[in-house]
């Protein structure tokens, strides 16, 4: 399965993230940018720790990522350590361009790690 999701992520700029609503319990999906490093996908919420999907992940860590018809259910781990968050944000800058990251991500205080394997 890990190879299938890796293949599905190849050349894709965003994935469909599905979280469980912390108040409603409903499945909520959003397209999000991502970066991949080693055996994990990393996500940065656009509005940082204020983001609804980030708050949903904190309450219910089981999420789903989907790309190119392939889905992965996994447990997401919030990253709050400022050095690790800075590293993930730098990966985003490298992939999407520093100007876009600065424009679209005004609050860069947290990130999320999703293991692929």
Buried (B, 14 or more C-beta within 10 A) or exposed (E): EEEBBBEBBEEEEEBEBBBBBBEEEEEBEBEBBBBBEEEBBBBBBBBBBEBBBBBBBBEBBEBBBBBBEBBBEBEBEBBEEEEBBEBBBEBBBEBBEEEEBEEEBEEBBBBBBBBBE
